[in-house]
């Protein structure tokens, strides 16, 4: 492309002339098409086909037949492709994709190393389940990824779906993400204005890697059951749910690490932190009260081992949902704060009083939070943002803490049996109810502040 100012031919379709800097992206080009006369207009010679000059007298036989004007407003296709690649490269550099990938990969590697030790411990304990596990499947289990087991034998086929949302297990991948984020993400590489975006990108990368792990975690086993027959077992994990679980579990620890490294003064981030602290405080209160109940009453039995602690942490999650007016489904029974007094539910009297006390305490904490919002932000719109974060976190706890076991058994292609066991709530219903509940109570606390 030639510069019309200095005449320099700029090869490679550049945007600007390399000699005088003139813009070359908006140039006009004239295309002239020549027509050749067969008969010379000067001497009349007719044998001039495909000739530029008359072979008799030398007369010029060319004439301009058409002029086309072209305007180059954009780069050509080659330069566009180069430009797209450059923009992608610049964007990846801008979001610091290398460090984010290293952080997510470091978390997964650390998690798999821990899973190897877990498998060794299970093997040392002589548990039969060790045969069906590999480090990848253990890592997926710690991320609360549902499992599908398909058993096939001469007797029939069994298809079992298991979702064991034991929330305490997620502590292991959370700690792995925290450690990896602390090591690989440097303070000067964090975008102060986009901590949430950086956290989302990193959690998506973590989720995608976990999706790949879900493929590696699949296992196929042939187990003999007699001299002539064997049983095949296929263990699989959902790729999509692996990604989703990875995103949800890794986002919060990533966000907290980035926030603590920068400590920005952005009001929206302060509201997010306040909502997270409120939920964390409520959960700890429920857990502490339950622990006190464990030692003061005999509701949970005489055992005081690790299994009881796991039950306490899990029950605390369900109670946190319940005191936010979210109904809990146990098999075919719906439990809410409106029917816990029903005799048919067999809820212990001490537990009823405990739940009512936590409901009142939740009301007080949310009212105080609403009161404090007016002092710190002087903006009623913050309540909506706080409630949104609050409800999303509650929705994530509902999604991760579900215990859902279902399956079917077909014997000799004649009889079919089905089984179902469920503890949990609807994520959508939980988000809607917790948003409305928290918004109303926060608004009440906001209004009570007459300052």
Protein Blocks (a to p, Z undefined) as FASTA:
>chain_A
ZZfklopacehiiabdfklopafklccdddddddddfbdfklopablghiabdfklopaf
bdcfbdcddddfbccfklmmmmmmmmmmmmmmmnommlmmmmmmmmmmmmmmmmmmmmmm
mmmnopaklmmpcfklmmmmmnopacddddddfkbccddddddfbfklmmmmmmmmmmmm
mmmmcfklpcfklmmmmmmmmmmmmmmmmmmmmmmmpccddddfbfkbccdddddddfkl
mmmmmmmmmmmmmmmmmmmmnopabfklmmmmmmmmmmmmmmmmmmmmmmmmmmmmckno
jbfcfklmmmmmmmmmmmmmmmnopacdehjaccdfklmmpmklopafklmmmmmmmmmm
mmmmmmmmmmmmmmmnopaklmmmmmmmmmmmmmmmmmmmpccddddddehhlaccdddd
dedddfklmmmmmmmmmmmmmmmmmmmpmZZ
